[in-house]
Amino acid sequence: MELFDVAIIGAGPAGSTCAAFCAAAGLRTIVVEREKFPREKVCGDCLNPACWPVLRRLGVADRVRALPHARLERVEFVDEAEIAIKRSLFDDLLLRRARALGAEIREESVLIAVSKIWGGNWKIDIVRQTFGARCLVGADGRNSTVARLCNLLPRPERERVALQAHIPLPHDFGNRVVLQLLPEGYSGQAPVNDTGLNLCLVGTPPSISALREWAERRFSLSREQSWRTITPLTRAPVPVAHNNLFFIGDAARVVEPFTGEGIFYALRSGELAAEAIVRIVADDGDRQSAIREFARAHAAMYRGRLWINRLARAAVLSPRMASQLISFAPLSTMLMRLLTREIVATAL
C-alpha cells in the first residue's frame, strides 16, 4: 500500500495551505478533494489584513493581489483595508500552489473510510483507491467527514441557514462592506470586482424565505436567482490535535461569519498544523510537545475575537434587540469602532 507522510482531506484554504507548507518542507503530501476546482463556495469572499503574512509566507501574496478583486476601504453597519475575491479564484490559486510545491492532488475523490493500521498509521479509502499516511488532516469543512468517521463530529447548535449569491454590482455601491441587521436576520454585502457583488443572507429556517424576498426587492433580483447555501452556521469545536490526527479550518471550529475572518482562521490553522506535522514526521524531539504547541497556538488564534461572533449570533437570534442596541447613539458609536477595529485593523 502506498504510504504518504500526510494526507489532507479537503482542498479549501486550510487544506491547501497545510499541503503547501508540508510539501515545501519535503513531506510526501496528498490532498483529497471531492470537487473539481475551480468551484464557488458559500462565503463572504473577504480577505482580512491578517491573511497577508500567511499568504506572503506561502509565496502567493502578489498572485492573490493580481486576481480580479475589490479593495474595501470601510465597513458600514446598517440598522435594518480588506479586499474581496471570489472563492473560486482564491481557492484554486492556493491549490495550484500546493501542487507546484509537490503535493499530490486528487480531485473529484470521495472519502469513504479511515482507520488505524500498523505503526499507528492511517489507512484511507477513497473511491477505487486505498493508501496510507503517517498523519491525517481533516480540512473538509463544518460537516467534516473525517470528524464523522472518527466519531468526533459534534451535534449542530441551534440551526441557522446562510444563502449566498454573486449579483451585478449596484451603481455607486462604493468600496465598502455593508453588514445590515434586519428583522429576520442579517445581510453581508461586498464587491468582489468591478462588476460583481457578493450578497450573503443569514437567518433561521423560518425566516430565510423572508430574507430572500427582501434581497429580491432590495437588489431587483429575479425569483429565479441562483443561491448557494450552507448549514449549520455554528457548532461546538472539535478537539484539534490528536496523536497523528489534526483538524483545521471549519473542520476544527466553525464561527459566525459576521466578521469575515474565516479565511484567516483557515490559512493560519493550516500553517500551524503543517509546522507540527513536519516535526512529527521528522521525529524531531517530543511528538506530544509538537501536538501541545499546535493546540495552544490554535486556541490563541481565536483569543479576543470570538466575542464579536457571539454578538452577531445574538443579533440573528434576537434581531429586534440588536437593532435597538445599535440605534442607541453613544453606545452604537463605541460598539461600531470596536467592531471595525477588530475586523480591519490587523497589522500587515
Buried (B, 14 or more C-beta within 10 A) or exposed (E): EEBBBBBBBBBBBBBBBBBBBBBBBEBBBBBBBBBEBBEBBBBBBBBBBBBBBBBEBBEBBEBBBEBEBBEBEEBEBEEEEBBBBBBBBBBBBBBBBBBEBBBBBBBEBEBBEBEBEEEEBBBBBBEEEEBBBBBBBBBBBBBBBBBEBBEBBEEBEEEBBBBBBBBEBEEEEEBBBBBBBBEBBBBBBBBBBEEBBBBBBBBBEEBBEBBBEBBEEBBEBEEEBEBBEBBBBBBEBBEBBBEBBBBBBBBBBBBBBBBBBBBBBBBBBBBBBBBBBBBBBEEEEEBEEBBEBBBEBBEEBBEEBBEBBEBBBBBBBEBEEBBEBBEEEEEBEEBBEEBBEBBBEBEE
